[in-house]
Amino acid sequence: MALSLFGGRRSNVFDPFSLDIWDPFEGFSAVASVPPSARETTAFATARIDWKETPEAHIFKADLPGLKKEEVKVEVEDGNVLQISGERSKEHEEKNEKWHRVERSCGKFMRRFRLPENAKVDQVKANMENGVLTVMVPKEEQKKPAVKAIEISG
């Protein structure tokens, strides 16, 4: 894997399964100089997602604490791109409240993954439990090539 110049994030431009959304603010410690409105939009853009492959399926797990399933979308675009997106709203602020620290992020996020050819995109299932989204993309069975014995004459 190649090491990116932006925040040490690892990604491989030659990997056909990699189709990430680039976050220009990731890894910069000087985010304070960015206007608050821009920080809110990009703060949650880096939702962390694990992708594992089993013999039966591709499994994606995303940590989305505080989100309800109604605030998350799972879609398949162009027949082979899995897109996971959502939005965490900013908390309503009362006039008589005084915030001492705000570290929890809000805003939109979107992650995209190019699925391999053996993915059964018509059978994708998603489940959300305790702030963890699990997306299961079944795989087609790999056909083993038929082996035919050839009789040797002579």
N, C-alpha and C positions, 0 to 999 in steps of 0.2 A: 504494500500500500504506500501511496505517496503522502508525504506530510504537507499539508496546506500552509501557505504563508499567513493565513488569516486565523489566528487564535490557536494554532496547533491542531486544528481539527483534521482528523484523518479521513481521506476519501481518495478514490482512485478514478481518475478521469477515463481510464480504459475499461472499467468494470461496467458491463452492459446492464447490471442490476442496480447501479447507483444512479439516482436521479434526485438529488437533494435540492432543497431551496436554500440559496445562499443567504446568510444573515450577515450584513455588513457590520453589525455592532458586536458580533460574538467575539469574545476574547480581548476586547479593548477595555482597559481599566479606566480610561478617560470618558466613560459613558456620561458622566455628569455634565460634560460640555454639550451633549446632544439635547435638543429641546425636549421637554417632558412628553409632548404629544408623540414624537417619534419614538421615544423609549417605550411608551405604552404599547404601541403597535408592534414593535419588534421584540419586546421583553419575553413574550411567551412563544415566539416563533421557533424556539429551539426545543420543542417537545422531544424528549428522548424516547427512542423506539428501538427495541431489540427485534432482530429477524433471525429465526432459526429454521432449519430445514430438517424434517424427519423423513423417513421413507414414504410416509403417507401424505404429508402436507408441508406447506410453508406457514409458519406461525409468527405473527407480529404481536408484540406486547408493548403497550404505551402506558407510561405513568402519567395520568391526568387527574391529579388530586383536586378535589373540589368541583369537578365538572359533573354534570348530569348527562345521561345518554342523549337527551334531547339537544344538548349543546355541542355534540360531536357528529361529524358526517364521515361515513366510509363509502367511497365510490370507486368504481373501476372505469377509467377513461381509455378511449382508443383501443379497447379490447385487451390491453396488457399493462396498464399503469394503475397501480393501487394508490389512491389518494386518501389520506386521513387528515381531516381539518376540523377546526372548531374555534370557539371564542370564549374566553373567560371575561366576564363583565367587571368593570370597576365597581367597588362597593359604593353604595349611596352615602354621601357625606352630609351630615347634619351641621347646621351653622354653629351649634354650641359644642361641637366635638373638636378636640385638639389631637392631631396625630403626632406621635413622637418618632415613629419610624415606620417606613413602608418598604418591605422587602418582597412581599408576595407579588408575583407578576400578574399582569392582566393584558389582554389583547388577543389578537388572532394568531393561530398557528396553522401551518400546512406542511405536510411531509408527503413526498411522492416516491414510489418505488416501482421500477420497471420489473414486471414479473417474467419469469422464464416461460418458454413455449409450453412446457408440460403443466402449467397451472390451469385448473378448471375454474375459470373466472365466473362461470354461471352458477357455481356452487359455494361462493364465498359466504362465510358466516362470521358475525361479530357479536361479542358479548362484553358487557361492562359490569364489573363487580369491584366494590371497594376502591374506586378510583383507578382501576387498571382495565384498559381496553385490550381485549384479545381478539385478533382477527385471524381466522383460519382459512387458508386457501388450499383446498385439496389438490393433489397432483394426479395426473394420469399415470396408470401403471406403465412401467417401462417394459416394452416387449423385448424379450430375449431373442436374438437371432436364431432361427431354426438351423440346426446342424444336421446335415445329411451326409452319411458315410458313403464314400465312393469306393466301389470295388476296384481293386487294382488287378488288371489282367496281365498275363504274360508268363 
